[in-house]
């Protein structure tokens, strides 16, 4: 399929953002054909170094997070703090259809990058901003991260804990990547608006808003004064048949039995405990729920006596429903992950496979990932494209505004 | 304000539960006319989740429906009955977008595949959501948020403390994130239609969305990166950047990165001045080496006061700290109001709802009223399709219309 057939072919995007949620939205636009230019300061996006800087990132010899969040982008180094850079930035703004920023509002004001500053330069521009906590209000200038704004402030981590246990654990950039899809949707709405009216617009989203949208059920319940009790821990579940169990090789199985009456006999047999079927404590659902801690203890010992592979076979043979709790290292090798298009091949020599964005279109395939740019790799090429002459570029370099 | 960006679009929501209906909600929020096609009688089973699901908070009001059913009209027809087919096809001919979440074999049985619908309306943007994708060994497996988005993608395994059980997910947490992807897919489909005049298939799966959310860890795993385990709060790497439970069961996040400077202040604040001169803890490296010991010492101290008491003591000391937020606090959070996260409704039973996270400078999401009852708009919609009273009556008699 030619790249010109991609739905966003010809769309020009300036990614003036850092870390993950906003750059990931730019990745998605690039996957569908947009020409994405990443504008970075002289030190580059700190996401270039996050793999080594963050204790929560898997360590590898390849800079996989940077490759994933910057694929198919071009990089220009423009020091927006230097007045000399402004003319070049304005040229880029006139060239662009979409601009993505994630500076807090105060920083945008200082750098004259607020929507009001930009609109006169290009009234057709779609200006998309991501914040931690929104564009106004007491916390608008507070830097927001996925762990703090999406997960902690929203109440997600507090709700994601077992009764009496510590808060849940957010995976690196988990909320950022979900938020990226909301940002993409907002940009696409603005494109529709521009098509109808000829006008550009401001659009955006916040990490806090996305965290609350994700836990919408409990947030909506709280708005109706209903609250979710914390989940009891696995050793005293509400139902031993809807619980998780550890296997002898430290894997976890998630039993999701709904039709208890039908499934209890085959389960007891699969566990190697047919005598439980005549135990009065576990005769009917009501008794089993009443003695769920006792039953969970027996089942826990049984599951712990054999391997995950054994239980997969034994439960499937009995027609017993269960959920698979995959380990991250299993997913890239899961046939279904490839079938659903989540794991794809790249043209990056050190990183042969990556994660595609989750949008699927019958009429187009996502662009293949090529290596992420080196810092300032395309500075000259981009400035020439927007009409700067060689001596102008040289002058900018001399001031340090461009690298 | 300009007209809403999606006004004039007709959407058929032939889906159940949450991810796909939530995408239709976001389209309705921004102006689309959404018709929910559901089975006569019970309708979408999600209508009853607030009473049936053990993982939902209890309420006498159908709060989830305000979130996932708002601003839709309901048409109750039985798609299994041949009499319903002409009604469906008339609607498909008028529709711009159709959303389904039946697994592929059900779509085939009901003749609701893309190929079937394309023949009826070649300009239709057909959107399907699956648990695990449209092809492959598990394509027909019903997928739920907790199994497909969270379990299979490795999120729950990664979201645990070392040695502890897998993490927990909240009801519909992955469904709602996936809804935003569906919205983006549909909008790309509309763009394609505008560019080429042709309809198309678009879609996503819960599994692919879970994998995307877990993308950093999976990308690391795919090249054999060493996966990270999170130490539980009682076995911290550093006791001074750790979580502590307070007397009122809140979790205080201590973030004392500059303990070289702040240690004496901290000892005073926690009323343990002798610690400041305790040789076991005077040195920064020693404090790290003795992190478990130090935690054992600090945990009962933090557990002796409420979060509010700690907040009063720690504020203005320069010691960075925070709290793990609770949903109960957020609903009245001034910042949430500024961020446009919640919206008033005109439904007295559920007076406030959660906005979708998309914000547009040129339009506000529509205000929602009481979600429609099963089949509430059946007659109205059939009249729009020019059905006569006699025809409507015949459909009812056949049991095809509710």
Interface residues (C-beta under 8 A of the other chain):
Chain A: X7 X8 X20 X28 X32 X51 X55 X56 X57 X58 X59 X60 X62 X64 X65 X67 X68 X115 X131 X133 X134 X135 X136 X137 X138 X139 X140 X148 X152 X153 X154 X155 X156 X157 X158 X159 X160 X161 X162 X164 X166 X167 X168 X169 X170 X171 X172 X173 X174 X175 X177 X178 X179 X181 X182 X184 X185 X186 X188 X189 X190 X191 X192 X193 X195 X196 X197 X199 X201 X202 X203 X204 X205 X206 X208 X209 X210 X212 X213 X214 X215 X216 X217 X218 X219 X220 X221 X222 X223 X224 X225 X226 X227 X228 X231 X233 X234 X238 X239 X242 X244 X246 X252 X254 X256 X323 X324 X325 X326 X327 X328 X329 X330 X331 X332 X334 X335 X336 X337 X338 X339 X340 X341 X342 X343 X350 X351 X353 X354 X355 X356 X357 X358 X359 X360 X361 X362 X363 X364
Chain B: X2 X3 X5 X6 X22 X26 X30 X54 X55 X56 X57 X58 X59 X61 X63 X64 X66 X67 X114 X130 X132 X133 X134 X135 X136 X137 X138 X139 X146 X147 X151 X152 X153 X154 X155 X156 X157 X158 X159 X160 X161 X165 X166 X167 X168 X169 X170 X171 X172 X173 X174 X176 X177 X178 X180 X181 X183 X184 X185 X187 X188 X189 X190 X191 X192 X194 X195 X196 X198 X200 X201 X202 X203 X204 X205 X207 X208 X209 X211 X212 X213 X214 X215 X216 X217 X218 X219 X220 X221 X222 X223 X224 X225 X226 X227 X228 X230 X232 X233 X237 X243 X245 X249 X251 X253 X322 X323 X324 X325 X326 X327 X328 X329 X330 X331 X334 X335 X336 X337 X338 X339 X340 X341 X342 X349 X350 X351 X352 X353 X354 X355 X356 X357 X358 X359 X360 X361 X362 X363
